[in-house]
Amino acid sequence: MALLTRTRFLAGLVAITLAGTLSAPAAEAPTVFAAASLKNALDEIAGLFAKEGKPAPKVSYAASNTLAKQIEQGAPADLFFSADLDWMDYLAKKDLIQPGTRVNLLANSLVLIAPKDAKAEVTMGPDLDLTSALGTGKLAMGNVDAVPAGKYGKAALEKLGSWAAVKDRIAQAESVRAALLLVSRGEAPLGIVYATDAAVDANVRIVATFPADSHPAIVYPIALTRDTRNPDTSVLLAYLRGPSARAAFEKQGFTVLNRPAATAP
């Protein structure tokens, strides 16, 4: 009887230990809120990060303005990766990021695209004329008042003297990738997107590149959010600044800056 009791006790102890092991929570993956234009690069980097034994980050892609507003409203993001300085500054002024973690990580360029088989030709420069190439169609852009690519595009058109002629012919999209899709599907004869967006869609071609001095510098800042408690988030940020991520970003056409950013006033 004593032997049977001992056997039952040991069996129960093993069962409890096994149950505890099976029910132990797995490490929670960091949640990243990232500009839509980063999707291809970050999807690859997330996979590389996971191969090194870390939880693959959960990445939510949208326009930077949308993501910043969601963070402001309490969305549980650990890291914010914006396509412009303005929306990072917006969160910084509300004390919603950790200033010491903020880095200007990437740069990009702005291009004019058309469907791949379209014969549109445009000469880029002062007095830029888009009306002939547009015909009866519209110019696809991110929302010009909020989406970074839309704001950059409007600034460039104003600088080159063509905004007045096209401002009533804009198909404003919720993100740069949505604008890309309008051109890719042939629903718009021209669009303004980042060079990295054009590179990932075989159904569009670059008609011209906007001069760098025609719009504010396209800079992608990244920072941890104020409320993150996930220890892997700092590890992920370091990884995004490292050589494996650099190679993935450069493969997609980004310029890696990787320098600390000044704290917003």
SERO-4910 file (N, C-alpha, C, O; in steps of 0.05 Angstrom, whole numbers):
BEGIN
 pado doro    nc1    nc2    nc3   cac1   cac2   cac3    cc1    cc2    cc3    oc1    oc2    oc3
  Met    A     17    -24      0      0      0      0     17     25      0     11     44    -14
  Ala    A     39     25     16     57     48     17     70     53    -10     73     75    -19
  Leu    A     77     30    -23     90     33    -49     70     44    -69     78     61    -86
  Leu    A     45     36    -68     25     46    -86     20     76    -82     17     91   -101
  Thr    A     19     84    -56     15    112    -50     38    129    -60     34    151    -71
  Arg    A     63    119    -56     87    133    -66     86    136    -96     93    157   -107
  Thr    A     78    115   -110     77    115   -139     56    136   -149     61    151   -168
  Arg    A     33    136   -135     13    156   -142     22    184   -137     17    202   -153
  Phe    A     37    188   -115     47    214   -108     66    224   -130     65    247   -139
  Leu    A     85    206   -138    105    214   -158     91    219   -185     99    238   -199
  Ala    A     71    203   -192     57    207   -217     43    234   -217     43    248   -237
  Gly    A     31    240   -194     17    266   -192     36    289   -194     30    310   -206
  Leu    A     60    286   -181     80    307   -182     90    312   -211     93    335   -219
  Val    A     94    291   -226    102    293   -254     80    307   -270     86    324   -287
  Ala    A     55    299   -265     33    311   -280     31    341   -275     26    357   -293
  Ile    A     35    349   -249     33    377   -242     56    393   -255     52    415   -266
  Thr    A     80    381   -254    103    394   -267    100    397   -296    105    418   -308
  Leu    A     90    376   -310     85    377   -338     64    397   -345     67    412   -365
  Ala    A     43    398   -330     21    417   -335     31    446   -332     25    463   -348
  Gly    A     48    450   -312     59    477   -308     77    485   -332     77    508   -340
  Thr    A     92    465   -342    110    471   -365     94    478   -389    100    497   -404
  Leu    A     72    462   -394     56    466   -418     41    492   -417     35    504   -437
  Ser    A     33    500   -392     17    524   -390     33    550   -387     22    572   -386
  Ala    A     60    547   -385     76    571   -382     74    589   -406     76    579   -429
  Pro    A     68    614   -403     64    632   -426     89    635   -442    111    638   -431
  Ala    A     86    635   -468    109    640   -486    116    670   -485     99    686   -478
  Ala    A    141    675   -492    149    704   -492    131    719   -512    126    710   -535
  Glu    A    121    742   -503    103    757   -520    119    773   -541    138    786   -535
  Ala    A    110    771   -566    124    785   -588    119    815   -586     97    824   -580
  Pro    A    139    831   -593    135    860   -593    115    868   -615    114    855   -636
  Thr    A    100    888   -610     81    899   -630     92    924   -642     99    943   -628
  Val    A     95    924   -668    107    947   -683     85    960   -700     71    947   -714
  Phe    A     83    986   -697     66   1002   -715     84   1015   -735    101   1032   -728
  Ala    A     81   1008   -761    100   1016   -781     86   1028   -806     64   1019   -814
  Ala    A     99   1048   -818     89   1060   -842     85   1039   -864    101   1020   -866
  Ala    A     64   1042   -880     57   1022   -900     80   1016   -919     83    994   -929
  Ser    A     96   1036   -925    117   1033   -944    140   1015   -935    157   1007   -950
  Leu    A    139   1008   -909    160    991   -898    153    961   -899    170    944   -891
  Lys    A    130    954   -909    120    926   -907    140    905   -917    146    886   -903
  Asn    A    149    908   -941    166    887   -953    192    883   -937    200    860   -931
  Ala    A    204    905   -930    229    903   -914    224    892   -886    239    874   -878
  Leu    A    204    902   -873    199    892   -845    189    864   -844    195    849   -825
  Asp    A    174    855   -864    166    827   -864    190    809   -865    191    788   -851
  Glu    A    209    816   -882    234    800   -883    249    801   -857    259    781   -847
  Ile    A    252    825   -846    267    828   -821    254    813   -798    268    802   -781
  Ala    A    228    814   -797    214    799   -776    221    769   -777    224    756   -756
  Gly    A    222    758   -801    229    730   -804    258    725   -796    263    704   -783
  Leu    A    276    743   -802    304    740   -794    307    741   -763    322    726   -751
  Phe    A    292    759   -751    292    762   -722    283    737   -709    295    728   -689
  Ala    A    262    725   -720    251    700   -708    271    677   -711    273    660   -693
  Lys    A    286    677   -733    306    655   -737    328    656   -716    342    637   -712
  Glu    A    332    679   -704    352    682   -683    342    676   -655    354    681   -635
  Gly    A    317    664   -655    307    654   -630    289    674   -614    281    668   -591
  Lys    A    283    696   -626    266    716   -613    238    714   -624    234    705   -647
  Pro    A    218    723   -609    190    723   -619    188    741   -643    196    764   -642
  Ala    A    177    731   -665    173    747   -689    155    771   -683    133    766   -673
  Pro    A    163    795   -688    146    818   -681    120    818   -696    119    809   -719
  Lys    A     99    828   -683     73    832   -696     73    860   -708     75    879   -693
  Val    A     71    862   -734     73    888   -746     46    897   -758     33    882   -773
  Ser    A     37    921   -751     13    932   -761     21    955   -780     34    974   -772
  Tyr    A     12    952   -806     20    972   -826     -4    990   -833    -26    981   -836
  Ala    A      2   1016   -835    -18   1035   -843     -3   1061   -848     22   1063   -845
  Ala    A    -17   1082   -856     -5   1109   -858      4   1118   -831     -8   1112   -810
  Ser    A     26   1133   -830     38   1141   -804     18   1157   -788     18   1155   -763
  Asn    A      2   1174   -801    -17   1190   -786    -38   1173   -772    -46   1178   -749
  Thr    A    -47   1152   -786    -66   1134   -774    -55   1119   -750    -68   1117   -729
  Leu    A    -30   1110   -752    -17   1096   -730    -12   1114   -706    -16   1106   -683
  Ala    A     -3   1138   -712      2   1157   -690    -23   1163   -674    -23   1164   -650
  Lys    A    -45   1167   -689    -71   1172   -675    -79   1148   -659    -91   1151   -637
  Gln    A    -75   1124   -669    -82   1100   -654    -66   1098   -628    -76   1090   -607
  Ile    A    -40   1104   -630    -23   1104   -606    -33   1125   -586    -34   1120   -562
  Glu    A    -40   1148   -596    -51   1169   -578    -76   1160   -564    -81   1167   -541
  Gln    A    -92   1143   -578   -117   1134   -566   -113   1109   -549   -133   1098   -539
  Gly    A    -88   1100   -545    -83   1078   -526    -78   1051   -539    -77   1031   -525
  Ala    A    -74   1050   -565    -68   1024   -578    -42   1013   -567    -23   1028   -562
  Pro    A    -41    987   -562    -18    975   -548      6    970   -567     11    947   -574
  Ala    A     19    991   -575     43    988   -592     68    990   -576     69   1006   -557
  Asp    A     88    975   -582    114    976   -568    134    994   -582    151   1005   -570
  Leu    A    131    996   -609    150   1010   -625    136   1024   -648    118   1012   -660
  Phe    A    143   1049   -653    131   1065   -675    152   1071   -696    174   1081   -689
  Phe    A    146   1065   -721    165   1069   -743    150   1086   -764    133   1076   -779
  Ser    A    156   1112   -764    141   1132   -780    155   1137   -807    179   1133   -809
  Ala    A    139   1146   -826    151   1154   -852    157   1184   -854    166   1193   -875
  Asp    A    153   1198   -832    162   1226   -831    167   1235   -803    159   1221   -784
  Leu    A    181   1257   -800    187   1267   -774    163   1279   -760    161   1279   -735
  Asp    A    144   1290   -775    122   1304   -763    105   1287   -744     98   1296   -722
  Trp    A     99   1262   -753     82   1246   -736     97   1234   -712     85   1229   -691
  Met    A    123   1231   -715    139   1224   -691    140   1247   -671    137   1244   -647
  Asp    A    143   1271   -682    143   1295   -665    116   1298   -651    115   1306   -628
  Tyr    A     95   1291   -666     68   1293   -654     65   1276   -629     55   1286   -609
  Leu    A     76   1252   -630     75   1234   -607     94   1243   -585     89   1241   -561
  Ala    A    117   1254   -594    137   1263   -575    126   1286   -558    131   1287   -534
  Lys    A    112   1304   -571    101   1327   -556     79   1319   -537     73   1334   -518
  Lys    A     68   1295   -541     48   1285   -522     60   1265   -502     45   1252   -488
  Asp    A     86   1264   -502    101   1246   -484     93   1217   -487     89   1203   -468
  Leu    A     90   1208   -512     81   1181   -518    103   1163   -530     98   1140   -537
  Ile    A    127   1174   -532    150   1158   -540    173   1161   -519    172   1180   -503
  Gln    A    192   1144   -520    216   1146   -503    237   1161   -518    250   1150   -536
  Pro    A    242   1187   -512    260   1203   -528    288   1192   -532    299   1195   -553
  Gly    A    299   1179   -511    326   1168   -513    329   1145   -533    351   1137   -539
  Thr    A    306   1135   -542    307   1112   -561    303   1121   -590    304   1104   -608
  Arg    A    297   1146   -594    289   1156   -621    314   1157   -639    335   1168   -632
  Val    A    310   1147   -663    332   1146   -683    320   1152   -711    299   1142   -718
  Asn    A    334   1169   -726    328   1173   -754    341   1150   -769    366   1151   -774
  Leu    A    326   1130   -778    338   1105   -788    341   1104   -818    361   1094   -828
  Leu    A    320   1114   -833    320   1110   -862    314   1135   -877    303   1154   -866
  Ala    A    321   1135   -903    314   1156   -921    303   1143   -946    307   1120   -952
  Asn    A    288   1159   -962    275   1149   -986    274   1171  -1006    281   1194  -1001
  Ser    A    264   1165  -1030    260   1186  -1051    232   1184  -1061    218   1164  -1058
  Leu    A    223   1205  -1075    196   1208  -1084    195   1206  -1115    211   1219  -1128
  Val    A    177   1190  -1125    176   1186  -1154    148   1189  -1165    128   1186  -1151
  Leu    A    147   1194  -1191    122   1194  -1206    120   1168  -1221    138   1160  -1235
  Ile    A     97   1154  -1218     94   1128  -1231     70   1128  -1250     52   1145  -1249
  Ala    A     71   1108  -1268     48   1103  -1286     45   1073  -1289     64   1058  -1282
  Pro    A     23   1063  -1299     20   1035  -1305     43   1026  -1324     51   1042  -1341
  Lys    A     52   1002  -1321     77    993  -1335     75    996  -1365     95   1001  -1378
  Asp    A     51    992  -1377     49    994  -1406     40   1021  -1416     36   1025  -1440
  Ala    A     36   1040  -1397     27   1067  -1406     50   1081  -1420     73   1076  -1414
  Lys    A     43   1099  -1438     63   1113  -1454     68   1141  -1442     79   1158  -1456
  Ala    A     59   1146  -1418     61   1173  -1406     91   1181  -1405    108   1166  -1396
  Glu    A     96   1206  -1413    123   1217  -1411    121   1244  -1398    103   1260  -1405
  Val    A    138   1249  -1378    137   1274  -1363    166   1284  -1360    184   1269  -1354
  Thr    A    170   1310  -1365    197   1322  -1360    196   1335  -1333    182   1354  -1328
  Met    A    213   1324  -1315    213   1334  -1288    230   1360  -1286    251   1361  -1297
  Gly    A    219   1380  -1272    233   1405  -1269    214   1428  -1263    190   1423  -1260
  Pro    A    224   1452  -1262    206   1475  -1258    184   1476  -1279    189   1468  -1302
  Asp    A    161   1487  -1272    138   1488  -1290    130   1460  -1299    122   1456  -1322
  Leu    A    131   1441  -1281    123   1414  -1287     95   1413  -1297     77   1424  -1284
  Asp    A     90   1399  -1319     64   1397  -1331     55   1368  -1329     67   1350  -1343
  Leu    A     34   1362  -1313     24   1335  -1312     -3   1332  -1326    -12   1309  -1329
  Thr    A    -14   1354  -1335    -42   1352  -1346    -43   1336  -1371    -62   1321  -1375
  Ser    A    -23   1338  -1388    -24   1322  -1413    -22   1292  -1408    -37   1277  -1419
  Ala    A     -5   1285  -1390     -2   1256  -1383    -26   1246  -1368    -32   1222  -1370
  Leu    A    -39   1263  -1353    -63   1254  -1338    -87   1249  -1356   -104   1232  -1351
  Gly    A    -88   1264  -1378   -112   1262  -1395   -137   1269  -1380   -139   1291  -1368
  Thr    A   -156   1250  -1379   -181   1255  -1364   -180   1241  -1337   -199   1241  -1322
  Gly    A   -156   1229  -1330   -154   1214  -1305   -145   1231  -1282   -143   1256  -1284
  Lys    A   -140   1218  -1259   -132   1232  -1235   -104   1223  -1226    -94   1202  -1234
  Leu    A    -92   1240  -1210    -66   1235  -1198    -69   1221  -1171    -80   1233  -1153
  Ala    A    -59   1197  -1168    -62   1182  -1143    -40   1191  -1124    -16   1191  -1130
  Met    A    -48   1198  -1100    -30   1206  -1079    -41   1198  -1052    -66   1194  -1049
  Gly    A    -24   1196  -1031    -34   1194  -1004    -48   1221   -997    -43   1241  -1009
  Asn    A    -65   1219   -977    -79   1244   -968    -59   1266   -964    -40   1263   -948
  Val    A    -63   1288   -977    -42   1309   -978    -41   1325   -952    -22   1341   -948
  Asp    A    -60   1322   -934    -59   1336   -909    -49   1319   -885    -45   1330   -864
  Ala    A    -46   1293   -890    -40   1276   -867    -19   1254   -874     -1   1250   -858
  Val    A    -23   1240   -896     -5   1217   -903     22   1229   -911     23   1246   -928
  Pro    A     44   1220   -899     70   1231   -906     76   1233   -936     85   1254   -945
  Ala    A     71   1211   -951     77   1212   -980     60   1233   -994     69   1245  -1013
  Gly    A     36   1237   -985     18   1257   -996     28   1285   -990     27   1303  -1007
  Lys    A     38   1289   -966     48   1315   -958     74   1321   -974     77   1344   -983
  Tyr    A     91   1302   -976    116   1306   -992    108   1312  -1021    120   1330  -1034
  Gly    A     89   1297  -1032     81   1301  -1059     69   1329  -1064     76   1342  -1084
  Lys    A     52   1338  -1047     40   1364  -1050     62   1386  -1049     62   1404  -1065
  Ala    A     81   1383  -1030    103   1402  -1028    119   1403  -1054    127   1425  -1063
  Ala    A    124   1380  -1066    140   1379  -1090    125   1392  -1113    136   1406  -1129
  Leu    A     99   1386  -1115     83   1398  -1137     81   1429  -1134     81   1443  -1154
  Glu    A     79   1438  -1109     79   1467  -1105    105   1479  -1113    106   1500  -1125
  Lys    A    127   1466  -1105    153   1477  -1111    158   1478  -1141    171   1496  -1152
  Leu    A    148   1458  -1156    152   1456  -1184    131   1470  -1201    131   1469  -1226
  Gly    A    112   1484  -1187     92   1501  -1201     69   1486  -1214     56   1497  -1232
  Ser    A     63   1462  -1206     42   1447  -1219     18   1441  -1200     -2   1429  -1209
  Trp    A     20   1449  -1175     -2   1442  -1157    -29   1455  -1165    -49   1441  -1165
  Ala    A    -28   1480  -1173    -53   1494  -1180    -68   1479  -1203    -93   1479  -1203
  Ala    A    -53   1468  -1221    -65   1455  -1244    -77   1428  -1238    -95   1418  -1252
  Val    A    -67   1415  -1217    -76   1387  -1211    -91   1384  -1185   -101   1363  -1179
  Lys    A    -93   1405  -1169   -104   1402  -1141   -132   1392  -1141   -141   1380  -1121
  Asp    A   -147   1397  -1163   -175   1388  -1164   -177   1361  -1179   -199   1351  -1185
  Arg    A   -154   1349  -1184   -154   1324  -1199   -138   1302  -1184   -125   1285  -1196
  Ile    A   -139   1304  -1157   -124   1286  -1141   -142   1263  -1131   -164   1268  -1120
  Ala    A   -134   1238  -1133   -147   1215  -1121   -132   1210  -1095   -111   1198  -1095
  Gln    A   -142   1220  -1073   -128   1218  -1047   -133   1191  -1034   -156   1183  -1030
  Ala    A   -112   1177  -1027   -114   1151  -1016   -106   1151   -986    -94   1170   -977
  Glu    A   -114   1130   -972   -110   1129   -943    -81   1122   -936    -73   1126   -913
  Ser    A    -65   1113   -955    -37   1107   -950    -22   1108   -977    -35   1108   -998
  Val    A      4   1108   -976     20   1108  -1001     16   1082  -1016     16   1082  -1040
  Arg    A     13   1060  -1002      8   1034  -1015    -19   1033  -1029    -23   1020  -1050
  Ala    A    -39   1047  -1018    -65   1049  -1031    -63   1066  -1056    -76   1059  -1076
  Ala    A    -47   1087  -1056    -42   1103  -1080    -28   1086  -1101    -35   1087  -1125
  Leu    A     -8   1070  -1093      6   1052  -1111    -13   1033  -1124    -12   1028  -1148
  Leu    A    -32   1023  -1109    -51   1003  -1120    -69   1015  -1141    -76   1002  -1160
  Leu    A    -77   1041  -1137    -94   1054  -1158    -80   1054  -1185    -92   1050  -1206
  Val    A    -54   1060  -1185    -39   1060  -1210    -34   1032  -1220    -36   1027  -1244
  Ser    A    -27   1014  -1202    -22    986  -1210    -46    973  -1223    -42    957  -1242
  Arg    A    -70    981  -1214    -94    970  -1226   -103    985  -1251   -123    977  -1264
  Gly    A    -89   1006  -1258    -97   1022  -1281   -120   1041  -1275   -132   1051  -1294
  Glu    A   -126   1045  -1250   -148   1063  -1243   -140   1092  -1242   -157   1110  -1241
  Ala    A   -114   1097  -1243   -104   1124  -1244    -80   1124  -1263    -64   1105  -1262
  Pro    A    -77   1144  -1281    -56   1143  -1301    -29   1151  -1289     -8   1144  -1301
  Leu    A    -29   1165  -1267     -4   1174  -1254     -8   1172  -1224    -30   1174  -1214
  Gly    A     15   1169  -1210     14   1169  -1180     40   1179  -1169     61   1178  -1182
  Ile    A     39   1188  -1144     64   1196  -1130     68   1178  -1106     51   1177  -1088
  Val    A     90   1163  -1106     96   1144  -1085    126   1146  -1079    141   1162  -1091
  Tyr    A    135   1130  -1060    164   1128  -1055    176   1109  -1076    163   1092  -1087
  Ala    A    202   1113  -1080    217   1096  -1099    215   1067  -1090    214   1048  -1107
  Thr    A    216   1062  -1064    215   1035  -1054    188   1021  -1059    187    997  -1063
  Asp    A    166   1037  -1060    140   1025  -1067    139   1017  -1096    130    995  -1103
  Ala    A    149   1035  -1113    149   1029  -1142    165   1003  -1148    158    988  -1166
  Ala    A    186    999  -1132    204    977  -1137    191    949  -1132    200    929  -1142
  Val    A    171    949  -1115    159    923  -1107    134    916  -1123    122    895  -1119
  Asp    A    126    933  -1142    102    928  -1158    110    927  -1188    116    947  -1200
  Ala    A    108    903  -1199    116    899  -1227     96    912  -1247    102    913  -1271
  Asn    A     74    921  -1237     53    932  -1255     55    962  -1258     39    974  -1271
  Val    A     76    974  -1246     80   1003  -1250    109   1007  -1259    126    990  -1256
  Arg    A    113   1031  -1270    140   1040  -1277    145   1068  -1268    126   1084  -1265
  Ile    A    170   1075  -1262    177   1102  -1254    179   1119  -1278    195   1114  -1297
  Val    A    163   1141  -1279    164   1160  -1301    186   1181  -1296    200   1189  -1315
  Ala    A    188   1189  -1271    208   1210  -1264    212   1210  -1234    194   1201  -1219
  Thr    A    234   1220  -1225    240   1223  -1197    240   1253  -1189    252   1269  -1203
  Phe    A    226   1259  -1168    225   1287  -1159    252   1296  -1147    265   1280  -1133
  Pro    A    261   1320  -1154    286   1329  -1143    285   1330  -1112    264   1336  -1101
  Ala    A    307   1322  -1100    308   1321  -1070    301   1347  -1057    291   1348  -1035
  Asp    A    308   1370  -1071    303   1396  -1059    275   1407  -1065    269   1430  -1059
  Ser    A    258   1390  -1077    231   1399  -1082    212   1393  -1059    188   1401  -1060
  His    A    221   1379  -1040    204   1371  -1017    221   1367   -992    246   1364   -995
  Pro    A    210   1367   -969    226   1361   -945    239   1334   -947    229   1316   -960
  Ala    A    262   1331   -934    276   1306   -934    258   1283   -924    244   1287   -904
  Ile    A    258   1261   -938    241   1238   -930    257   1221   -910    275   1206   -918
  Val    A    250   1224   -885    265   1211   -863    245   1193   -847    223   1202   -841
  Tyr    A    254   1169   -841    238   1150   -825    250   1148   -797    270   1135   -793
  Pro    A    237   1161   -777    246   1158   -750    233   1134   -736    211   1125   -744
  Ile    A    246   1123   -717    236   1100   -702    241   1105   -672    261   1116   -665
  Ala    A    222   1095   -655    226   1099   -626    208   1079   -611    188   1070   -621
  Leu    A    216   1073   -587    199   1057   -569    177   1075   -559    181   1099   -554
  Thr    A    154   1064   -554    132   1079   -543    136   1082   -513    151   1066   -500
  Arg    A    124   1101   -502    127   1107   -473    118   1083   -456    131   1077   -436
  Asp    A     97   1069   -464     85   1049   -446     94   1021   -451     84   1002   -439
  Thr    A    113   1017   -470    121    989   -475    134    977   -450    150    991   -436
  Arg    A    128    952   -444    140    938   -422    153    912   -432    162    896   -416
  Asn    A    154    908   -458    164    884   -469    195    885   -472    205    902   -487
  Pro    A    210    869   -458    239    870   -459    251    865   -486    273    874   -492
  Asp    A    236    850   -503    247    844   -530    245    868   -549    256    867   -570
  Thr    A    230    889   -541    227    912   -558    254    926   -562    261    934   -584
  Ser    A    269    930   -540    295    942   -542    314    925   -559    331    935   -574
  Val    A    312    899   -556    328    880   -571    321    883   -601    339    883   -618
  Leu    A    295    885   -607    286    889   -635    296    915   -646    305    916   -669
  Leu    A    295    936   -631    305    962   -641    335    960   -647    343    971   -668
  Ala    A    350    948   -630    379    944   -636    383    928   -661    401    933   -677
  Tyr    A    366    907   -665    368    890   -689    362    906   -714    374    902   -735
  Leu    A    342    924   -712    334    940   -735    357    960   -743    357    970   -766
  Arg    A    375    965   -725    398    982   -730    422    966   -738    444    978   -743
  Gly    A    420    940   -738    443    923   -743    447    915   -772    431    923   -789
  Pro    A    467    899   -777    475    892   -805    454    876   -821    451    880   -845
  Ser    A    441    857   -808    421    841   -822    398    858   -832    389    855   -855
  Ala    A    388    875   -814    366    893   -822    375    913   -843    361    919   -862
  Arg    A    400    923   -840    410    942   -859    410    930   -888    401    943   -907
  Ala    A    418    905   -890    418    892   -916    390    889   -927    386    893   -951
  Ala    A    371    883   -910    343    880   -919    332    907   -928    318    909   -948
  Phe    A    337    928   -913    328    955   -920    340    964   -947    326    974   -965
  Glu    A    366    960   -950    380    969   -974    370    952   -998    369    963  -1020
  Lys    A    364    927   -994    354    911  -1016    328    922  -1027    322    920  -1051
  Gln    A    312    934  -1009    286    946  -1017    289    974  -1028    270    986  -1037
  Gly    A    314    985  -1027    318   1011  -1039    320   1034  -1019    323   1057  -1027
  Phe    A    318   1028   -993    320   1049   -973    350   1057   -969    368   1041   -974
  Thr    A    354   1081   -961    381   1090   -952    381   1089   -922    364   1101   -909
  Val    A    400   1074   -910    401   1071   -881    418   1094   -870    441   1098   -877
  Leu    A    405   1109   -852    418   1132   -839    431   1124   -812    454   1129   -807
  Asn    A    414   1111   -796    423   1099   -771    439   1119   -753    460   1112   -743
  Arg    A    427   1142   -749    440   1161   -731    419   1171   -711    396   1173   -717
  Pro    A    428   1178   -687    409   1188   -666    395   1213   -676    406   1229   -690
  Ala    A    370   1216   -668    354   1239   -676    354   1259   -653    354   1251   -629
  Ala    A    352   1284   -660    349   1305   -639    322   1303   -627    302   1296   -640
  Thr    A    320   1307   -601    295   1306   -587    277   1329   -596    286   1352   -598
  Ala    A    252   1323   -602    233   1344   -611    229   1364   -589    229   1358   -566
  Pro    A    226   1390   -597    222   1410   -577    195   1407   -563    188   1423   -545
***
